[in-house]
Amino acid sequence: MSKTTLITGGARSGKSRLAEKLAEGFGVPLCYIATGEARDGEMAERIANHRQRRGSVWRTVEEPLLLAEAIMAADGRYRAILVDCITLWITNLLFHHDAVEPVLAEVRAFAELVPSLKTPLILVSNEVGMGIVPENALARSFRDLAGHANQILAEAADEVYVTISGIPMKLK
């Protein structure tokens, strides 16, 4: 049984840097599972910047939907596995299923998998529910979905951090 850590916070709050630092504390080799897809130039640039910052000690696996399968394939082969990010994963699942309940079912199944892992797992997820109430139904549904997913994963995690303005705070 390994340790699972969830790191949440707002956009540009320092979540990914904290996650990378914690993962690097386990030694090398390291696995980075990226759930985002470069669907436009700006996102491609973000992905390139993340890769450059991480350097060559990381093996990157790009998996937008089949997160549990990607983690199971990496389990036991690395000193730590970092998933960045849960929010993009649930976005991909929401567009794939076009409904909230199947997404939550996948999140619950994923949370049940976590205790069986041999490799330390670090999850990064955005905290999207601290702002204004979105004006449209899809955005409100996504905000609520992200909140529920974070609750499920926080319960399954051994440690939970929130980052604000680059400062991490341990919640659990």
Secondary structure by P-SEA (a helix, b strand, c coil): cbbbbbbbbccccaaaaaaaaaaaaacccbbbbbccccccaaaaaaaaaaaaaacccbbbbbbccaaaaaaaaacccccbbbbccaaaaaaaaaaaccccaaaaaaaaaaaaaccccccbbbbbbbccccccccccaaaaaaaaaaaaaaaaaaaaccbbbbbcccbbbbcc
